[in-house]
């Protein structure tokens, strides 16, 4: 009987693989959720409406879907570790691009397309890593935790928004309303409720 020596290529490391997959998934999903969370603040500067935000987000996920097939081939060829690192790098470049280079809706869409490629690479690399390194009896749990990383991204985007509002005094310390309190002096462009909605809420 011949024993195969343990190497980094064939030793299973479930905890390390799960941690890496979770981190990668969060990192590659941040760009689109951060743009969505800060849309109220950046819409005036970039000149887009809620419909424009919908266009940017749908373009992001559409480009991510189209990039999934070549991304899968790259993961199979170069391995999940290298592709995960490349995906995180692309995601960071996308965030820096939005911060420094987004000047209009179309430039935002173009930069988010870079983040879409990072999302496709990172998701498939994470899945491949979990499939290889996590025992089958634990894969249901590991994939569930990995998918839970996406809602974590929305949580992080909300934390960033709350931090921004606190820094700019757009969160009323007295009533807790965000951007809509008439008495807190906020100048943020938050849509006000229609008169009909106000009358329905106030009752007869």
ZICORBEL-V794113 format. One record per residue. N is the residue number from 1. RES is the residue in one small letter. BURIAL is + if it has 9 or more other C-alpha atoms within 8 Angstrom, else -. Layout:
# ZICORBEL-V794113
n->{N:N}
res->{RES:RES}
burial->{BURIAL:BURIAL}
This chain:
# ZICORBEL-V794113
n->{1:2:3:4:5:6:7:8:9:10:11:12:13:14:15:16:17:18:19:20:21:22:23:24:25:26:27:28:29:30:31:32:33:34:35:36:37:38:39:40:41:42:43:44:45:46:47:48:49:50:51:52:53:54:55:56:57:58:59:60:61:62:63:64:65:66:67:68:69:70:71:72:73:74:75:76:77:78:79:80:81:82:83:84:85:86:87:88:89:90:91:92:93:94:95:96:97:98:99:100:101:102:103:104:105:106:107:108:109:110:111:112:113:114:115:116:117:118:119:120:121:122:123:124:125:126:127:128:129:130:131:132:133:134:135:136:137:138:139:140:141:142:143:144:145:146:147:148:149:150:151:152:153:154:155:156:157:158:159:160:161:162:163:164:165:166:167:168:169:170:171:172:173:174:175:176:177:178:179:180:181:182:183:184:185:186:187:188:189:190:191:192:193:194:195:196:197:198:199:200:201:202:203:204}
res->{x:x:x:x:x:x:x:x:x:x:x:x:x:x:x:x:x:x:x:x:x:x:x:x:x:x:x:x:x:x:x:x:x:x:x:x:x:x:x:x:x:x:x:x:x:x:x:x:x:x:x:x:x:x:x:x:x:x:x:x:x:x:x:x:x:x:x:x:x:x:x:x:x:x:x:x:x:x:x:x:x:x:x:x:x:x:x:x:x:x:x:x:x:x:x:x:x:x:x:x:x:x:x:x:x:x:x:x:x:x:x:x:x:x:x:x:x:x:x:x:x:x:x:x:x:x:x:x:x:x:x:x:x:x:x:x:x:x:x:x:x:x:x:x:x:x:x:x:x:x:x:x:x:x:x:x:x:x:x:x:x:x:x:x:x:x:x:x:x:x:x:x:x:x:x:x:x:x:x:x:x:x:x:x:x:x:x:x:x:x:x:x:x:x:x:x:x:x:x:x:x:x:x:x}
burial->{-:-:-:-:-:-:-:-:-:-:-:-:-:+:-:-:+:+:-:+:+:+:-:+:+:+:+:+:+:+:+:+:+:+:-:+:+:+:+:+:+:-:+:-:-:+:-:+:-:-:-:+:+:-:-:+:+:-:+:+:+:-:+:+:+:-:+:+:-:-:+:+:-:+:+:-:-:-:+:+:-:-:+:+:-:+:+:+:+:+:+:+:+:+:+:+:+:+:-:-:-:+:-:+:+:-:+:+:+:-:+:+:+:+:+:+:+:+:+:+:+:+:+:+:+:+:+:+:+:+:+:-:+:+:+:-:-:-:+:-:-:+:+:-:+:+:-:-:+:+:-:+:+:+:-:-:+:+:-:+:+:+:-:-:+:+:-:-:-:+:+:+:-:-:-:-:-:+:+:+:+:-:-:-:-:+:-:-:-:-:-:-:-:-:-:-:-:+:+:-:-:-:-:-}
